[in-house]
Amino acid sequence: MATAVPPPTRTTVLSLFRSFLRSARQFPDYNIREYTKRRTIDAFHSNKTLSNPSSVAAAFADGNYQLQVAKRQALVYSFYSPKLKSIMDIKH
């Protein structure tokens, strides 16, 4: 007998959102960092209207998976990132 996974609470969803934004800051390249932030905000806005508990749980599980991917990509990208800063990263 399969048991249904309860939908995540508001606190856990916000925690996932903040974790995504934290992982975006780990990218050394400005363009990838900003893309990750933009993509995170867009994905959370598009899933904001989900009301079915199973679809909310599925979106949360996919979000956790995508967070792990983003963390791995940030680590790998840090090994091979260019040493020069982008013009957007230079503070005047």
C-alpha positions in Angstrom: 0.0 0.0 0.0 1.5 3.3 -1.1 1.2 6.2 1.3 0.9 9.8 0.0 3.7 12.2 0.7 2.4 15.2 2.6 2.9 18.5 0.9 5.8 20.6 2.2 5.1 23.5 4.6 5.5 27.1 3.7 8.7 27.2 5.9 10.3 24.3 4.0 9.4 25.9 0.6 10.9 29.2 1.6 14.0 27.4 2.9 14.3 25.7 -0.5 14.0 29.1 -2.2 16.7 30.6 0.0 19.0 27.6 -0.6 18.6 28.2 -4.3 19.6 31.8 -4.0 22.6 30.9 -1.8 23.7 28.3 -4.3 23.4 30.9 -7.1 25.9 33.1 -5.2 28.5 30.3 -5.4 28.9 30.7 -9.2 31.9 32.8 -9.9 30.6 34.0 -13.3 28.2 36.9 -13.3 26.0 35.6 -16.1 25.5 32.2 -14.7 24.9 33.6 -11.2 22.2 36.0 -12.5 20.7 33.3 -14.7 20.4 31.0 -11.8 18.7 33.7 -9.6 16.3 34.6 -12.4 15.4 31.0 -13.1 14.8 30.3 -9.4 12.5 33.3 -9.0 10.6 32.4 -12.2 10.2 28.7 -11.2 8.9 29.6 -7.8 6.5 32.2 -9.2 5.1 29.7 -11.8 4.6 27.1 -9.1 3.0 29.5 -6.7 -0.5 28.7 -7.9 -0.2 24.9 -7.4 -3.0 23.7 -5.1 -3.1 20.0 -5.6 -1.1 18.4 -2.7 0.5 15.8 -4.9 1.6 18.3 -7.5 3.0 20.5 -4.8 4.9 17.6 -3.3 6.2 16.6 -6.8 7.3 20.2 -7.5 9.1 20.3 -4.1 10.8 17.0 -4.8 11.9 18.2 -8.2 13.1 21.5 -6.6 15.3 19.5 -4.2 16.8 17.5 -7.0 17.5 20.7 -9.0 19.1 22.3 -5.9 21.5 19.3 -5.7 22.3 19.7 -9.4 22.9 23.5 -9.0 25.3 22.8 -6.0 27.3 20.3 -8.0 27.4 22.6 -11.0 28.6 25.5 -8.9 31.4 23.3 -7.5 32.4 22.0 -10.9 32.2 25.5 -12.5 34.5 26.9 -9.7 37.2 24.5 -10.8 37.1 25.7 -14.5 36.0 29.3 -14.2 38.0 32.0 -15.8 40.3 33.9 -13.5 39.3 37.3 -14.9 36.3 39.0 -13.4 33.4 40.2 -15.5 32.9 43.9 -16.0 29.7 43.5 -13.9 31.7 42.2 -10.9 34.2 45.0 -10.8 33.2 47.6 -8.2 34.1 51.2 -8.9 
